[in-house]
Amino acid sequence: MIITISGPPGSGKSTLSKILSVRLGLELVSMGDIFRKCAIERCMSLEEFGQIAKCNEKIDREIDEMQKKIAREKDNIMIEGRLSGFLVDADLRVWLKAPLEIRAKRIAKRENKSEAMALDETSQREECERERYLKYYDIDIKDLSVYDLIIDSSKWNPEEISEIVQKAVKN
């Protein structure tokens, strides 16, 4: 079984993926962790690396080819990433959403920064990513038609969301 968990920054993808991968016994592959690792290796912030990726499609293409390859070579995995639902042939594609203000609040707490700064950075990051995905892949990240399940993570806690996804897996 292959499950993808996608959504914008701060929507709860990582939290849900960690819970579900344990409960379902699936290996977890986080594309966000891979992107962050690439930024750290280049001594850049996530925002700086995102701007570089905006001008150098090779970065996104390498990371995205990596996730496609992983999905082809492994069974019983959960891939967490913004484009995973579009790029991976999965048995279940999940999109998490939440209002920008709530996501920025979560990011501010997680990264120990002001909510205003998190709101600004998140808005910029989302716009940068949206432009890259349209330019590189002709993918409109706002088109949710590829997803089997869309959940508003501001309405339920991670455990409850996990139960919703587990019920979808059983069906």
N, C-alpha and C positions, 0 to 999 in steps of 0.2 A: 504494500500500500504506500502510495505517495500522497502526502498532504502538503499544500502550500498555505502559508499564513502571510497575508499581505495587509498593507494599510499605511497611512501617512505617519510621519514621526510623532511619537507620543501616544499612539493609539492603543498600545498594549501588546504589540506583536511578540516582543521578546518574552514578556511575562507569560502570555498564553502558550507560546511555543515550548517554553521550559516545562510548564505544568503538563501539557498534553503529551510531550515526547516521553515523559516518565510514565504517565498513566497508560499510554498506548504502546509503550515499549518500542518507540521509534528513535532512530538516530536523528539528532538535531543538527541541521546545517544552517547557520545564520549568515546571510549575505551582508547584513549590516556590520557584523563583527569582522568579516573579511574586508569590507570597505574601510572600516575604522583602522584595522591593522595596516592596510596600505597607506593610509594617511600618516599614521605614527611612524612607519618605516621611512617616510619622506620628511619627517619632522614638521608636519603641518597639522593645523586644526582641521576638523571635519568640514567646516565652511570653506577654508582655503583649498582643500583637496577637491571639494565639490566644484569650485570655480575652475580649477585646473581641468577637471574631468569635462566641464562644459565646453572647453576649447580643444580637448583631446579625446576624441571618441574611442580611441584605443583602450583607455582605462575602463570605461563601461563595458565595452565589447569583451575584453578579457575576463572580467568578473562575471558577466552574464554567460559567456561560453563555459566558464567553470561550473556554474550551477546546472546548465543543461547536461554537461558531461557527467556530473555527479548523479543527476536524476536518471540518466541512461544506464549507469553502471551499478546503481544500488537499488535495492528494494527496501521497503519498510523504513522510509525516511520522512522527515518533516523538514521542508525548506521554508525558511522565514526570510522574506525579502519583498521589497516594494514591487518588483516586476515578476516575481516568481509565478504568479497566477497566469501571466501572459506567456511566459517562456517555457514553463515546464508542463509536460503532459502528466497531469495529476488526477488521482481518483477523487479528490475533494479539494476545491479551491475556496478559501475563506478570506474575506476582506473585513478588517476591523475599521470602524470609523468612530470619530468623536469630534465635537466642536473644537475649533482651533484654540479657543481660550482654555479649555480643559486640558488639551494636549500640551499647550505651552506651560501650564501650571505643573503638570507632571514632569516635563522636561526640566523646568527650573528647579524643582525639588531634587530630581535625580542628579543633575549636573551642578547643583549648588550655585545657582545664578539667579538674578532677578527675573520676575515674571515678564517684565517689559523686554528685557534682553532676549529671553527665550522666545517670546512672541515674535519679535523682529527677526531673529535668526531662523526660526522655524518657517516663517512666511517666505523669507529669502530662499531658504533651502528648497522648499516645495516648488517655488517658481523656477528655480534653477533646474531641478530634477524634471519638472514637467516639460520645460523647453528641450532638455537633452533627450528625453524619451520620444518626443514628437520628432525631433530632428534625426536621431539615430535609428529609430525603429518604426516611426509612424504610429506610435502607440499613444493614445490619449488616456492618461492615467485616471482620468475622471470617468471613463467608460467602464462601468462595473458589470457589464453584461457577461463577462467571462467567469464570474464568480458564482459558485453554487450556494454560498451562504454569506450574507452581509449582516454584521452585528454591530450595533452601536455600543461601544465599550463604556460609554458614560452612564448607561442604564443598569449594568450589572457588574458585579465584582469578578475578578479573574476566575475564581472557582466556579461561579455560575456560568460564565461564558464557556469554560472548559466542559461543563456538563452539557451545554447546548451542542457543542461541536461533537462530543462523544456520542450523543444521540443521533446526530447526522451520520456519523461513521457507522453506527450499528444498522442504520437504515440503508 
